[in-house]
């Protein structure tokens, strides 16, 4: 007898994987469990024990991944196989009829369309190889998104392994991840209990609760701890077969096939032939909207025949073969209790309405946006008024009307405060702008917090251990008032604060130390000079080479730089003329930040595109947009954002902007496709 023969345990692991997933399907997809929760937990616990003994045998589709446990420090950015475009949308039946007219004009007749509820969630692309889930990518900017595979594996209704005949070797499906209403309310109830235990006032508690299921689902997908994602109770529907291998020509039939492979398909999907039947189905879906266990905000129409989809093609932003018919936002009247002024990180003074609680789109609304002082005056908003509130896109509450007929005779017009509510400084207003700004740019707490948050951001210094709450605590307890103050913090200072342990302190100090290697162009962006965004910072850094040279540049020298206009030049000079800004720069330089370019990054590459300005538009099959930019620069060219008489070449990917194409053609500029570019410049 071989004492080291574990083949029986390996066979048991495989059997448990299949058995547990079968029970998962019965519970989550068929709503027909055949064992108790206790029996299921015992099976899962046994599998976890075996996997801890033999981690080398753990399957990539093991159901133990449903409970999470892995930590993701950084989500990798991944290019989509084909763009994830947004849909054109309409709230109007006449515009919906116009969509059918366009179809008939393009195709000669009106084709059948598939009607589906529009799930209010987060778009996702799922990739399967030989039937096993290998990658899950968020929509991102449409051309590339974040790899959230480990977190998506915790969602029970997303299959880890497909079952059934004729499964393609490579399969990509797209759908929506959402948070059911019950899970959202359960999460908020638990958070509210925690906040009450801390002795917080009701107003503070309401501010800290999760605002709506969609945003909470989005945030949950980006949590670093997958076990916490598993506890959030996310769900999903799959609504499109995106890859071509094995796919049929009917979208409706493809959905049925995906359902046979255990993908969760949206309910109330039907095929319609005429506008009248589409509107009837929309009415049916909208009527069931309040009682659905998840949020929807409309109905999506897609041409059923995929060959016709291909014939119709795409605009720059959306497919011509689909449209979203959005339902009207829910509205309700409630009492305006008070108006408070919030201060943004730019100093903008934004009025916010405190309302008597009212139910809208499945959530309790107690606050709403009021835009600015002009809006208050136009609607003559006063505390005590009855106002109409709706949720724009079912997300952001806003006031849309004021019923002054119920106003008491003692009511008086609202007076916008003369001073900033945070620091008691007078406000100022730029010519031609409705927004009012706090004039205390250096000492107003929300502005200081905003500048610190910008400084540590991912595209700036990328100090991930420093979030907004931590920075606010540092401001309050450790007198941190500028970025340079953060670099002077010691471990003992941070450990003196409640809730900080040695590991978290080390993460903060390590993040600060590592940020000293961040290249100059990102340091320049992190400084927060007004109108100097990520792209402008990169242009300035490469042109001047150092912060010293930039600080001494005349206005004429600044205007000579491509893409730098009067406004940007003025703000750059104002920034460097400020003695406090110069002192902060000196302090940051003293702690070791990079204030000049690496000489190798400034070397102009020589190549077939030397001296040429290139506009890149559309999406590409082989490269992400960042990769295209680096490729053009490696060939000596310079990528610019817009087509002009100075443009030498346009590199056109799929769904290139029609306006850019038209302008390039009118100016006689060469336009190359991805294949032509590769042939001409890459051999």
Rosetta blueprint (number, residue, H / E / L):
1 X L
2 X L
3 X L
4 X L
5 X L
6 X L
7 X H
8 X H
9 X H
10 X H
11 X H
12 X H
13 X H
14 X H
15 X H
16 X H
17 X H
18 X H
19 X H
20 X H
21 X H
22 X H
23 X H
24 X H
25 X H
26 X H
27 X H
28 X H
29 X H
30 X L
31 X L
32 X L
33 X L
34 X L
35 X L
36 X L
37 X H
38 X H
39 X H
40 X H
41 X H
42 X H
43 X H
44 X H
45 X H
46 X H
47 X H
48 X H
49 X H
50 X H
51 X H
52 X H
53 X H
54 X L
55 X H
56 X H
57 X H
58 X L
59 X L
60 X L
61 X L
62 X L
63 X H
64 X H
65 X H
66 X H
67 X H
68 X L
69 X L
70 X L
71 X E
72 X L
73 X L
74 X L
75 X L
76 X L
77 X E
78 X E
79 X E
80 X L
81 X L
82 X L
83 X L
84 X L
85 X L
86 X L
87 X L
88 X L
89 X E
90 X E
91 X L
92 X L
93 X H
94 X H
95 X H
96 X H
97 X H
98 X H
99 X H
100 X H
101 X H
102 X H
103 X H
104 X H
105 X H
106 X H
107 X H
108 X L
109 X L
110 X L
111 X L
112 X L
113 X E
114 X E
115 X E
116 X E
117 X E
118 X E
119 X E
120 X L
121 X L
122 X E
123 X E
124 X E
125 X E
126 X E
127 X E
128 X E
129 X E
130 X L
131 X L
132 X E
133 X E
134 X E
135 X E
136 X E
137 X E
138 X E
139 X L
140 X L
141 X L
142 X L
143 X L
144 X E
145 X E
146 X E
147 X E
148 X L
149 X H
150 X H
151 X H
152 X H
153 X L
154 X L
155 X L
156 X L
157 X L
158 X L
159 X L
160 X L
161 X E
162 X L
163 X L
164 X L
165 X L
166 X L
167 X L
168 X L
169 X L
170 X E
171 X E
172 X E
173 X E
174 X E
175 X E
176 X E
177 X E
178 X E
179 X E
180 X L
181 X H
182 X H
183 X H
184 X H
185 X H
186 X H
187 X H
188 X H
189 X H
190 X H
191 X H
192 X H
193 X H
194 X H
195 X H
196 X H
197 X H
198 X L
199 X L
200 X L
201 X L
202 X H
203 X H
204 X H
205 X H
206 X H
207 X H
208 X H
209 X L
210 X L
211 X L
212 X L
213 X H
214 X H
215 X H
216 X H
217 X H
218 X H
219 X H
220 X H
221 X H
222 X L
223 X L
224 X L
225 X E
226 X H
227 X H
228 X H
229 X H
230 X H
231 X H
232 X H
233 X L
234 X E
235 X E
236 X E
237 X E
238 X E
239 X E
240 X E
241 X E
242 X L
243 X L
244 X L
245 X L
246 X L
247 X L
248 X L
249 X L
250 X E
251 X H
252 X H
253 X H
254 X H
255 X H
256 X H
257 X H
258 X H
259 X H
260 X H
261 X L
262 X L
263 X L
264 X L
265 X E
266 X L
267 X L
268 X L
269 X L
270 X E
271 X E
272 X E
273 X L
274 X L
275 X H
276 X H
277 X H
278 X H
279 X H
280 X H
281 X H
282 X H
283 X H
284 X H
285 X H
286 X H
287 X H
288 X H
289 X H
290 X H
291 X H
292 X L
293 X L
294 X L
295 X L
296 X E
297 X E
298 X E
299 X E
300 X E
301 X E
302 X E
303 X E
304 X L
305 X E
306 X H
307 X H
308 X H
309 X H
310 X H
311 X H
312 X H
313 X L
314 X E
315 X L
316 X L
317 X L
318 X L
319 X E
320 X L
321 X L
322 X E
323 X E
324 X E
325 X E
326 X E
327 X L
328 X L
329 X L
330 X L
331 X E
332 X E
333 X E
334 X E
335 X E
336 X E
337 X E
338 X E
339 X E
340 X E
341 X E
342 X E
343 X E
344 X L
345 X L
346 X L
347 X L
348 X E
349 X E
350 X E
351 X E
352 X E
353 X E
354 X E
355 X E
356 X E
357 X E
358 X E
359 X E
360 X E
361 X L
362 X L
363 X E
364 X E
365 X E
366 X E
367 X E
368 X E
369 X E
370 X L
371 X L
372 X L
373 X H
374 X H
375 X H
376 X H
377 X H
378 X H
379 X H
380 X L
381 X L
382 X L
383 X L
384 X L
385 X L
386 X E
387 X E
388 X E
389 X E
390 X E
391 X E
392 X E
393 X L
394 X L
395 X L
396 X E
397 X E
398 X E
399 X E
400 X E
401 X E
402 X E
403 X E
404 X H
405 X H
406 X H
407 X L
408 X L
409 X L
410 X L
411 X L
412 X L
413 X L
414 X L
415 X L
416 X L
417 X L
418 X L
419 X E
420 X L
421 X L
422 X L
423 X L
424 X L
425 X L
426 X E
427 X E
428 X E
429 X L
430 X L
431 X L
432 X L
433 X L
434 X L
435 X L
436 X E
437 X E
438 X E
439 X L
440 X L
441 X L
442 X L
443 X L
444 X L
445 X H
446 X H
447 X H
448 X H
449 X H
450 X H
451 X H
452 X H
453 X H
454 X H
455 X H
456 X H
457 X L
458 X L
459 X L
460 X L
461 X L
462 X L
463 X L
464 X L
465 X L
466 X L
467 X L
468 X H
469 X H
470 X H
471 X H
472 X H
473 X H
474 X H
475 X H
476 X H
477 X H
478 X H
479 X L
480 X L
481 X L
482 X L
483 X H
484 X H
485 X H
486 X H
487 X H
488 X L
489 X L
490 X L
491 X H
492 X H
493 X H
494 X H
495 X H
496 X L
497 X L
498 X L
499 X L
500 X L
501 X L
502 X H
503 X H
504 X H
505 X H
506 X H
507 X H
508 X H
509 X H
510 X H
511 X H
512 X H
513 X H
514 X H
515 X H
516 X H
517 X H
518 X L
519 X L
520 X H
521 X H
522 X H
523 X H
524 X H
525 X H
526 X H
527 X L
528 X L
529 X L
530 X L
531 X L
532 X L
533 X L
534 X H
535 X H
536 X H
537 X H
538 X H
539 X H
540 X H
541 X H
542 X H
543 X H
544 X H
545 X L
546 X E
547 X H
548 X H
549 X H
550 X H
551 X H
552 X L
553 X L
554 X L
555 X H
556 X H
557 X H
558 X H
559 X H
560 X L
561 X L
562 X L
563 X L
564 X L
565 X L
566 X H
567 X H
568 X H
569 X H
570 X H
571 X H
572 X H
573 X H
574 X H
575 X H
576 X H
577 X H
578 X L
579 X H
580 X H
581 X H
582 X H
583 X H
584 X H
585 X H
586 X H
587 X H
588 X H
589 X H
590 X H
591 X L
592 X L
593 X L
594 X L
595 X L
596 X E
597 X L
598 X L
599 X H
600 X H
601 X H
602 X H
603 X L
604 X L
605 X L
606 X L
607 X L
608 X L
609 X L
610 X L
611 X L
612 X L
613 X E
614 X E
615 X E
616 X E
617 X E
618 X L
619 X E
620 X L
621 X L
622 X L
623 X L
624 X L
625 X H
626 X H
627 X H
628 X H
629 X H
630 X H
631 X H
632 X H
633 X H
634 X H
635 X L
636 X L
637 X L
638 X E
639 X E
640 X E
641 X L
642 X L
643 X L
644 X L
645 X L
646 X L
647 X L
648 X L
649 X E
650 X E
651 X E
652 X E
653 X L
654 X E
655 X L
656 X L
657 X L
658 X H
659 X H
660 X H
661 X H
662 X H
663 X H
664 X H
665 X H
666 X H
667 X L
668 X L
669 X L
670 X E
671 X E
672 X E
673 X E
674 X H
675 X H
676 X H
677 X H
678 X H
679 X H
680 X H
681 X H
682 X L
683 X L
